[in-house]
């Protein structure tokens, strides 16, 4: 009788939580679409916060087990295969940006910038995160083989930056427009590079039958070779089926989802990164498909923001907010690395084009903002092994992203005020 009563109370509490979660989502949706809030959304800071996905992370954290407990983390992990398909979708979208025709037109300075940025980010993150892993890992796991996967995951999340520039661009001069194009193009290249490095890094270690972590350098080389072969075969098969679809958008979409699902499933079965394997498929499809594929590529790219928001929401549900002082210090250190390294790498690499670019602009702080791919990498890490450490690392990635999103906006706001003050003084002197 007591058990039945307890079960009834549990069911009532669960129903109340679900109702409360639905009510919150509906209320926020109504507020977000209301006319007064539409004016608020047009403010640069609010627009950047929403379009960057941070509002979705906040909603996910609100619905997660640490606040309302409407969406349990274990429930999310039970639908892991579906989420893996979403990761595959992101990987294919990133891979489609690596078409030969596009890569051939990339300026040398932009290649230097992305590679220089990646090297500095990896080196400094490994040095900083290595100190914290000594405190977060269990006493028996404080060895290189255990610390390497989380440290390299954070390093890959530090590679690159966000492509959006509208929220921080002050003027629309040709020089600023050229700089904005370089920022967006570099973000796409860096996303490919981050997933490539993460795919290689995640295959360097794996657990044995007893659960012990071990290095697998030889196996990693074999897995990379298998990944390339599988991606090529799937790309060729996908190209054949896409041509058979004969420009029918429903049929083409069905083939595309099938290719994504197969690439994600094979990656999970062979135990290499889903993002990496799917990105290789996207590279193959983009480079083998003809002009008839370009319209569909634009259609698929249009879904990028929706899929990214879904993963931001999942990140909010899966994160663990209790990261302690060591975690807070790691967040502060990584933000400092982004603020110090990203603009430096940008200006050093683009100085050969200094005459074509603005002398001063908030866009030089744009690379401080974290790449959206970092959230996908963090969520993928939690899905591969849902440990407390991985959830803390996901929280670190989220917090670094939020803080680094605010810094460029503050720089832009300060320059706006300085510009307005200068115009006011000039007008006063003219009078």
C-alpha positions as CSV (number, residue, x, y, z in Angstrom):
1,X,0.0,0.0,0.0
2,X,2.8,2.4,0.9
3,X,4.7,1.4,-2.3
4,X,1.6,2.1,-4.3
5,X,1.1,5.4,-2.6
6,X,4.7,6.3,-3.1
7,X,4.4,5.4,-6.8
8,X,1.3,7.5,-7.1
9,X,3.1,10.5,-5.5
10,X,6.0,9.9,-7.8
11,X,3.8,9.8,-10.9
12,X,2.0,13.0,-9.7
13,X,5.3,14.8,-9.1
14,X,6.6,13.6,-12.5
15,X,3.4,14.9,-14.2
16,X,3.7,18.2,-12.4
17,X,7.4,18.6,-13.6
18,X,6.4,17.8,-17.2
19,X,3.5,20.3,-17.0
20,X,5.8,22.9,-15.5
21,X,8.4,22.3,-18.2
22,X,5.8,22.6,-21.0
23,X,4.4,25.7,-19.4
24,X,7.9,27.3,-19.2
25,X,8.6,26.5,-22.9
26,X,5.2,27.8,-24.0
27,X,5.5,31.0,-21.9
28,X,9.0,31.7,-23.2
29,X,7.9,31.1,-26.8
30,X,5.0,33.5,-26.4
31,X,7.2,36.1,-24.8
32,X,9.9,35.7,-27.5
33,X,7.3,36.2,-30.3
34,X,5.5,39.1,-28.6
35,X,5.9,42.5,-30.3
36,X,7.5,44.2,-27.3
37,X,10.2,41.5,-27.0
38,X,10.8,41.7,-30.8
39,X,12.2,45.2,-30.2
40,X,14.4,43.8,-27.4
41,X,15.7,41.1,-29.8
42,X,16.9,43.7,-32.2
43,X,19.4,44.9,-29.6
44,X,22.8,43.6,-30.6
45,X,23.6,42.0,-27.2
46,X,20.2,40.2,-27.0
47,X,20.4,39.2,-30.6
48,X,23.9,37.8,-30.2
49,X,22.9,35.9,-27.0
50,X,19.9,34.3,-28.7
51,X,21.4,33.6,-32.1
52,X,24.6,32.2,-30.5
53,X,22.5,29.5,-28.8
54,X,23.2,30.6,-25.2
55,X,19.5,31.2,-24.5
56,X,18.9,27.5,-25.6
57,X,21.6,26.4,-23.1
58,X,19.9,28.3,-20.3
59,X,16.5,26.7,-21.2
60,X,18.2,23.3,-21.2
61,X,19.8,23.9,-17.8
62,X,16.4,25.1,-16.5
63,X,14.7,21.9,-17.7
64,X,17.6,19.7,-16.6
65,X,17.9,17.6,-13.4
66,X,19.8,20.3,-11.4
67,X,16.8,22.7,-11.5
68,X,13.3,21.5,-12.5
69,X,14.3,17.9,-13.4
70,X,11.9,17.8,-16.3
71,X,14.4,16.2,-18.6
72,X,16.5,13.6,-17.0
73,X,20.1,13.1,-18.3
74,X,19.6,9.4,-18.4
75,X,16.5,9.8,-20.5
76,X,18.5,11.8,-23.0
77,X,21.2,9.2,-23.1
78,X,18.6,6.5,-23.9
79,X,18.0,8.2,-27.2
80,X,21.7,8.4,-28.0
81,X,21.4,6.9,-31.5
82,X,19.1,9.7,-32.6
83,X,21.5,12.3,-31.1
84,X,24.4,10.6,-32.9
85,X,22.5,11.2,-36.2
86,X,22.3,14.8,-35.2
87,X,26.1,14.9,-34.7
88,X,26.5,13.2,-38.0
89,X,24.3,15.9,-39.6
90,X,26.6,18.6,-38.1
91,X,29.7,16.8,-39.4
92,X,28.3,16.5,-42.9
93,X,27.4,20.2,-42.9
94,X,30.9,21.2,-41.8
95,X,32.4,18.8,-44.4
96,X,30.4,20.3,-47.2
97,X,32.2,23.5,-46.7
98,X,35.5,21.9,-47.8
99,X,34.8,21.9,-51.5
100,X,37.9,22.1,-53.7
101,X,36.7,25.1,-55.6
102,X,36.3,27.0,-52.3
103,X,39.6,25.9,-50.7
104,X,41.6,26.9,-53.8
105,X,40.3,30.5,-53.4
106,X,41.3,30.7,-49.8
107,X,44.1,33.4,-49.4
108,X,47.4,32.2,-48.0
109,X,47.2,34.6,-45.1
110,X,43.9,33.0,-44.0
111,X,45.5,29.5,-44.0
112,X,48.3,30.9,-41.9
113,X,45.8,32.5,-39.5
114,X,43.8,29.4,-38.9
115,X,46.8,27.1,-38.5
116,X,48.7,29.6,-36.3
117,X,45.5,30.0,-34.2
118,X,45.1,26.3,-33.8
119,X,48.7,25.7,-32.8
120,X,48.6,28.4,-30.1
121,X,45.2,27.3,-28.8
122,X,46.2,23.7,-28.5
123,X,49.6,24.4,-26.8
124,X,48.3,26.8,-24.3
125,X,45.1,24.8,-23.5
126,X,47.1,21.6,-23.0
127,X,49.4,23.4,-20.5
128,X,46.5,25.0,-18.6
129,X,44.1,22.1,-18.6
130,X,46.8,19.6,-17.7
131,X,47.1,21.3,-14.3
132,X,43.4,21.0,-13.5
133,X,43.1,17.4,-14.7
134,X,45.5,16.5,-11.9
135,X,42.8,17.7,-9.4
136,X,39.8,16.4,-11.2
137,X,41.0,12.9,-12.0
138,X,40.7,10.1,-9.4
139,X,44.0,9.3,-7.6
140,X,44.6,6.1,-9.5
141,X,44.0,7.8,-12.9
142,X,46.4,10.7,-12.6
143,X,48.5,9.6,-15.5
144,X,49.0,10.8,-19.0
145,X,46.9,8.2,-20.6
146,X,43.9,9.2,-18.5
147,X,44.4,13.0,-18.7
148,X,45.1,13.1,-22.5
149,X,41.5,12.6,-23.8
150,X,39.8,15.4,-21.7
151,X,42.7,17.8,-22.2
152,X,42.7,17.3,-26.0
153,X,39.0,17.7,-26.1
154,X,39.2,21.1,-24.5
155,X,42.1,22.0,-26.8
156,X,39.9,21.1,-29.9
157,X,37.1,23.3,-28.4
158,X,39.5,26.2,-28.3
159,X,40.3,26.0,-32.0
160,X,38.4,28.5,-34.2
161,X,35.8,31.1,-33.5
162,X,32.2,32.0,-34.3
163,X,31.4,33.1,-37.9
164,X,28.7,35.7,-37.0
165,X,29.8,39.3,-37.3
166,X,26.6,41.4,-37.6
167,X,26.3,42.0,-33.9
168,X,29.7,43.6,-33.5
169,X,30.2,45.4,-36.8
170,X,30.1,49.2,-36.4
171,X,30.4,50.4,-39.9
172,X,29.7,48.9,-43.3
173,X,32.7,50.2,-45.2
174,X,34.4,48.0,-47.9
175,X,37.3,47.5,-45.6
176,X,35.1,46.2,-42.8
177,X,33.2,44.0,-45.2
178,X,36.5,42.4,-46.3
179,X,37.4,41.8,-42.7
180,X,34.0,40.3,-42.0
181,X,34.4,37.9,-44.9
182,X,37.8,36.8,-43.6
183,X,36.3,36.2,-40.1
184,X,33.5,34.1,-41.5
185,X,35.7,32.1,-43.9
186,X,38.3,31.5,-41.2
187,X,35.6,30.2,-38.9
188,X,34.6,27.6,-41.5
189,X,38.2,26.4,-42.0
190,X,38.8,26.3,-38.3
191,X,35.6,24.2,-37.8
192,X,37.0,21.6,-40.2
193,X,40.4,21.7,-38.5
194,X,38.9,21.3,-35.0
195,X,36.8,18.2,-36.0
196,X,39.9,16.8,-37.8
197,X,42.1,17.2,-34.7
198,X,39.4,15.9,-32.4
199,X,38.9,12.8,-34.6
200,X,42.6,12.0,-34.5
201,X,42.9,12.8,-30.8
202,X,39.9,10.8,-29.7
203,X,41.3,7.6,-31.4
204,X,44.6,7.8,-29.5
205,X,43.3,6.2,-26.4
206,X,40.5,3.7,-25.5
207,X,39.5,1.4,-22.7
208,X,40.4,-2.2,-22.6
209,X,38.2,-5.1,-21.5
210,X,38.9,-4.3,-17.8
211,X,38.1,-0.6,-18.2
212,X,41.7,0.6,-18.1
213,X,42.7,3.4,-20.4
214,X,45.5,2.5,-22.9
215,X,47.3,4.2,-25.8
216,X,46.3,2.8,-29.2
217,X,48.5,4.5,-31.7
218,X,48.6,1.6,-34.2
219,X,44.9,1.1,-33.9
220,X,44.3,4.8,-34.3
221,X,46.2,4.8,-37.7
222,X,44.1,1.8,-38.8
223,X,40.8,3.5,-37.6
224,X,41.7,6.6,-39.6
225,X,42.4,4.6,-42.7
226,X,39.1,2.7,-42.2
227,X,37.3,6.0,-41.7
228,X,38.6,7.4,-44.9
229,X,37.7,4.3,-46.9
230,X,34.2,4.1,-45.3
231,X,33.6,7.9,-46.0
232,X,34.7,7.4,-49.6
233,X,32.4,4.5,-50.1
234,X,29.4,6.2,-48.4
235,X,30.2,9.4,-50.4
236,X,30.2,7.5,-53.7
237,X,27.0,5.6,-52.8
238,X,25.4,8.8,-51.7
239,X,26.4,10.6,-54.9
240,X,24.8,7.8,-56.9
241,X,21.6,7.8,-55.0
242,X,21.4,11.6,-55.0
243,X,21.7,11.5,-58.8
244,X,18.9,8.9,-59.0
245,X,16.7,11.2,-56.9
246,X,16.7,13.5,-59.9
247,X,16.4,16.9,-58.1
248,X,13.4,15.7,-56.1
249,X,13.8,17.4,-52.8
250,X,11.9,14.8,-50.7
251,X,13.8,11.9,-52.2
252,X,17.1,13.8,-52.0
253,X,16.4,14.6,-48.3
254,X,15.6,10.9,-47.6
255,X,18.9,9.8,-49.2
256,X,20.8,12.5,-47.3
257,X,19.4,11.4,-43.9
258,X,20.1,7.8,-44.8
259,X,23.8,8.6,-45.6
260,X,24.1,10.6,-42.4
261,X,22.6,7.8,-40.3
262,X,24.8,5.2,-41.9
263,X,28.0,7.3,-41.3
264,X,27.0,8.0,-37.7
265,X,26.2,4.3,-37.1
266,X,29.4,3.0,-38.6
267,X,31.5,5.6,-36.7
268,X,29.9,4.5,-33.4
269,X,30.4,0.8,-34.2
270,X,34.1,1.3,-35.2
271,X,34.6,3.6,-32.2
272,X,35.8,6.7,-33.9
273,X,34.3,10.2,-33.7
274,X,30.9,10.5,-35.3
275,X,31.7,14.2,-36.1
276,X,34.9,13.2,-37.8
277,X,33.5,10.3,-39.8
278,X,30.5,12.3,-41.0
279,X,32.7,15.3,-41.9
280,X,34.7,13.0,-44.2
281,X,31.5,11.9,-45.9
282,X,30.5,15.6,-46.3
283,X,33.8,16.3,-47.9
284,X,33.5,13.4,-50.3
285,X,29.9,14.3,-51.3
286,X,30.7,18.0,-51.8
287,X,33.7,17.3,-54.0
288,X,32.1,14.5,-56.1
289,X,28.7,16.1,-56.6
290,X,28.1,18.2,-59.7
291,X,26.4,21.6,-60.1
292,X,23.0,20.0,-59.7
293,X,23.9,19.5,-56.0
294,X,24.5,23.1,-55.2
295,X,20.8,24.0,-54.6
296,X,20.4,21.1,-52.2
297,X,23.6,22.1,-50.4
298,X,22.1,25.5,-49.7
299,X,19.0,23.8,-48.4
300,X,21.0,21.6,-46.0
301,X,23.1,24.6,-44.9
302,X,19.8,26.3,-43.9
303,X,19.2,23.6,-41.3
304,X,22.5,24.3,-39.6
305,X,21.1,26.8,-37.1
306,X,18.2,24.6,-36.1
307,X,20.4,21.6,-35.5
308,X,22.9,23.7,-33.6
309,X,20.2,25.1,-31.3
310,X,19.1,21.5,-30.6
311,X,22.6,20.7,-29.4
312,X,22.8,23.8,-27.3
313,X,19.6,22.7,-25.6
314,X,21.1,19.3,-25.0
315,X,24.3,20.8,-23.6
316,X,22.2,22.7,-21.1
317,X,20.5,19.5,-20.0
318,X,23.7,17.4,-19.8
319,X,26.1,19.8,-18.1
320,X,27.1,19.6,-14.4
321,X,27.2,23.1,-12.9
322,X,29.2,22.0,-9.8
323,X,32.7,22.5,-11.2
324,X,34.3,24.0,-8.1
325,X,37.1,26.5,-7.8
326,X,39.4,24.5,-10.0
327,X,36.8,24.5,-12.7
328,X,36.2,28.3,-12.3
329,X,39.9,28.9,-12.6
330,X,40.1,26.8,-15.7
331,X,37.2,28.8,-17.3
332,X,39.0,32.1,-16.4
333,X,42.3,30.8,-17.8
334,X,40.7,29.6,-21.1
335,X,38.9,32.9,-21.5
336,X,42.2,34.7,-20.9
337,X,43.8,32.5,-23.5
338,X,41.1,33.3,-26.1
339,X,41.3,37.0,-25.3
340,X,45.1,37.2,-25.6
341,X,45.8,34.7,-28.4
342,X,42.9,35.0,-30.9
343,X,43.3,38.7,-31.8
344,X,47.1,38.4,-31.8
345,X,47.0,35.5,-34.2
346,X,44.5,37.4,-36.4
347,X,46.5,40.6,-36.6
348,X,49.9,38.9,-37.1
349,X,48.6,36.7,-39.9
350,X,46.6,39.4,-41.8
351,X,49.2,42.1,-41.6
352,X,50.1,41.5,-45.2
353,X,46.6,42.8,-46.1
354,X,46.8,45.7,-43.6
355,X,46.2,48.3,-46.4
356,X,43.0,46.6,-47.4
357,X,41.6,46.2,-43.9
358,X,40.4,48.8,-41.3
359,X,43.0,50.1,-38.9
360,X,40.7,49.7,-35.9
361,X,37.5,47.7,-35.7
362,X,35.6,45.6,-33.1
363,X,35.9,42.8,-35.7
364,X,39.4,42.3,-34.6
365,X,37.9,40.9,-31.3
366,X,35.5,38.6,-33.2
367,X,37.8,35.5,-33.0
368,X,37.5,35.7,-29.2
369,X,34.0,34.2,-29.5
370,X,33.9,30.4,-29.3
371,X,33.0,28.3,-32.3
372,X,29.6,26.6,-32.2
373,X,31.4,23.3,-33.1
374,X,32.8,23.3,-29.6
375,X,29.4,22.6,-28.1
376,X,28.9,19.7,-30.5
377,X,32.3,18.3,-29.5
378,X,31.5,18.6,-25.8
379,X,28.1,16.9,-26.2
380,X,29.7,14.2,-28.3
381,X,32.2,13.6,-25.5
382,X,29.4,13.2,-22.9
383,X,27.5,10.8,-25.2
384,X,30.6,8.6,-25.7
385,X,31.0,8.3,-22.0
386,X,28.6,9.9,-19.6
387,X,31.0,10.5,-16.7
388,X,31.0,13.3,-14.1
389,X,34.3,14.5,-15.6
390,X,32.9,14.8,-19.1
391,X,29.9,16.7,-17.8
392,X,32.2,19.1,-15.9
393,X,34.2,19.6,-19.1
394,X,31.0,20.4,-21.0
395,X,30.2,23.0,-18.4
396,X,33.6,24.5,-18.8
397,X,33.1,24.7,-22.6
398,X,29.7,26.3,-22.1
399,X,30.9,28.9,-19.6
400,X,33.9,29.8,-21.8
401,X,31.6,30.3,-24.7
402,X,29.2,32.6,-22.8
403,X,32.0,34.8,-21.4
404,X,33.9,35.0,-24.7
405,X,30.6,36.0,-26.4
406,X,30.2,39.0,-24.1
407,X,33.8,40.4,-24.4
408,X,33.6,41.4,-28.1
409,X,30.2,43.0,-27.6
410,X,31.7,45.1,-24.7
411,X,34.6,46.1,-27.0
412,X,32.1,47.1,-29.7
413,X,30.0,49.0,-27.1
414,X,33.0,51.0,-25.9
415,X,34.0,51.9,-29.5
416,X,30.4,52.9,-30.3
417,X,30.5,55.3,-27.3
418,X,33.9,56.6,-28.3
419,X,32.7,57.2,-31.8
420,X,29.5,58.9,-30.7
421,X,31.6,61.1,-28.3
422,X,33.9,62.1,-31.2
423,X,31.0,62.9,-33.5
424,X,29.5,65.1,-30.8
425,X,32.7,67.0,-30.2
426,X,33.2,67.5,-33.9
427,X,29.6,68.8,-34.2
428,X,30.2,71.2,-31.3
429,X,33.4,72.5,-32.8
430,X,31.7,73.0,-36.1
431,X,28.9,75.0,-34.5
